[in-house]
Amino acid sequence: MTRCQSWQWVTHRSRVAYHRRVVRGASTTLLRRLGKRIHDLRVEQKHTQEALAQRCGLSQKYLSELERGSKAPSWGTLVKLCNGLGIKLAVLVFTIDDDREDEPKRIEDLLAGRSRDARYDLLHGMQLILRAAEAKR
């Protein structure tokens, strides 16, 4: 293997590792949020999975996988979902980050089972991070 080929291989491996750790992790979180948003809208409109899937021209199994965040929808699928739900695409896509009601529970889970000193250190660290972020503004 030449030096150039070796470097290309290392670069490729680094990109793959980065994708596995960072990009896939971020997209998994985003897919879960999108799935939760689709589920919430469906339940709010009192549709069953079967009924909404039929309205959208999708299978019930695929809709279930979308709601769980285990499948990534194509742009066309998002448009079909929005048409089936009677909403604009912007309403679905731009409100994904508004689902933050689970954050206090996640913080509580993070602190659970830790000693008093560890909880204090974690909370103190969060305060320092928030202060540093505010100072940058």
C-alpha positions as CSV (number, residue, x, y, z in Angstrom):
1,M,0.0,0.0,0.0
2,T,1.4,3.4,-1.0
3,R,1.6,6.3,1.4
4,C,-1.3,8.0,-0.4
5,Q,-3.5,4.9,-0.3
6,S,-2.6,4.5,3.4
7,W,-3.7,8.1,4.1
8,Q,-6.9,7.7,2.2
9,W,-7.7,4.5,4.1
10,V,-7.1,6.2,7.5
11,T,-9.1,9.3,6.4
12,H,-12.0,7.0,5.3
13,R,-11.9,5.0,8.5
14,S,-12.0,8.3,10.5
15,R,-15.0,9.6,8.6
16,V,-16.8,6.3,9.1
17,A,-16.0,6.3,12.9
18,Y,-17.2,9.9,13.1
19,H,-20.4,9.1,11.3
20,R,-21.1,6.1,13.5
21,R,-20.5,8.1,16.7
22,V,-21.8,11.6,16.0
23,V,-24.0,11.7,12.9
24,R,-25.9,8.4,13.5
25,G,-26.4,9.4,17.2
26,A,-27.7,12.8,16.3
27,S,-30.0,11.4,13.6
28,T,-31.3,8.7,15.9
29,T,-32.4,11.4,18.4
30,L,-33.9,13.4,15.6
31,L,-35.8,10.4,14.2
32,R,-37.2,9.6,17.7
33,R,-38.4,13.2,18.1
34,L,-39.9,13.2,14.6
35,G,-41.6,9.9,15.4
36,K,-43.0,11.2,18.6
37,R,-44.3,14.3,16.8
38,I,-46.0,12.1,14.2
39,H,-47.5,9.9,17.0
40,D,-48.7,12.9,19.0
41,L,-50.4,14.5,15.9
42,R,-52.0,11.2,15.0
43,V,-53.4,10.7,18.5
44,E,-54.5,14.4,18.8
45,Q,-56.6,13.9,15.6
46,K,-57.9,10.6,17.0
47,H,-56.6,8.5,14.1
48,T,-55.5,4.9,14.5
49,Q,-52.2,3.8,12.9
50,E,-54.1,1.8,10.3
51,A,-56.4,4.7,9.4
52,L,-53.6,7.2,9.0
53,A,-51.5,4.7,7.1
54,Q,-54.3,4.1,4.7
55,R,-54.9,7.9,4.2
56,C,-51.2,8.4,3.5
57,G,-50.8,5.3,1.2
58,L,-48.3,3.7,3.6
59,S,-48.3,0.4,5.4
60,Q,-49.3,0.3,9.1
61,K,-46.0,-1.4,9.9
62,Y,-44.0,1.3,8.2
63,L,-46.0,4.0,10.1
64,S,-45.3,2.2,13.3
65,E,-41.6,2.1,12.5
66,L,-41.6,5.9,11.7
67,E,-43.4,6.6,15.0
68,R,-40.8,4.6,17.0
69,G,-38.0,6.4,15.2
70,S,-36.5,3.2,13.7
71,K,-37.0,4.2,10.1
72,A,-36.0,7.4,8.3
73,P,-38.8,8.8,6.1
74,S,-38.1,10.2,2.7
75,W,-39.1,13.7,1.7
76,G,-42.1,12.2,-0.2
77,T,-43.2,10.2,2.8
78,L,-43.1,13.3,5.0
79,V,-45.3,15.1,2.4
80,K,-47.7,12.1,2.4
81,L,-47.9,12.1,6.2
82,C,-48.6,15.9,6.2
83,N,-51.3,15.5,3.6
84,G,-52.9,12.6,5.6
85,L,-52.7,14.7,8.8
86,G,-54.0,17.8,7.1
87,I,-51.0,19.9,8.2
88,K,-48.2,21.8,6.5
89,L,-44.8,20.3,6.3
90,A,-43.4,23.2,8.2
91,V,-45.7,22.4,11.2
92,L,-44.2,18.9,11.3
93,V,-40.6,19.6,10.7
94,F,-40.1,22.9,12.5
95,T,-41.8,21.9,15.7
96,I,-39.6,18.8,16.4
97,D,-37.4,20.6,18.8
98,D,-40.4,22.0,20.7
99,D,-40.9,18.6,22.4
100,R,-38.8,19.3,25.4
101,E,-41.1,18.2,28.2
102,D,-39.0,15.1,28.8
103,E,-35.8,17.1,29.7
104,P,-36.6,17.4,33.4
105,K,-37.1,13.6,33.5
106,R,-33.8,13.1,31.7
107,I,-32.0,15.3,34.2
108,E,-33.7,13.5,37.1
109,D,-32.6,10.2,35.7
110,L,-29.0,11.4,35.3
111,L,-28.9,12.4,39.0
112,A,-30.8,9.4,40.3
113,G,-28.7,6.9,42.3
114,R,-25.8,9.3,42.7
115,S,-24.4,10.4,46.0
116,R,-25.2,13.9,47.4
117,D,-21.7,15.1,46.6
118,A,-21.9,13.8,43.0
119,R,-25.3,15.5,42.5
120,Y,-23.9,18.7,43.8
121,D,-20.9,18.5,41.5
122,L,-23.0,17.8,38.5
123,L,-25.4,20.7,39.2
124,H,-22.4,23.0,39.9
125,G,-20.9,21.9,36.5
126,M,-24.2,22.7,34.7
127,Q,-24.3,26.1,36.3
128,L,-20.7,26.8,35.2
129,I,-21.6,25.7,31.6
130,L,-24.7,27.9,31.5
131,R,-22.8,30.9,32.8
132,A,-20.1,30.4,30.2
133,A,-22.7,30.2,27.5
134,E,-24.4,33.4,28.7
135,A,-21.1,35.2,28.8
136,K,-20.5,34.4,25.1
137,R,-23.7,36.0,24.1
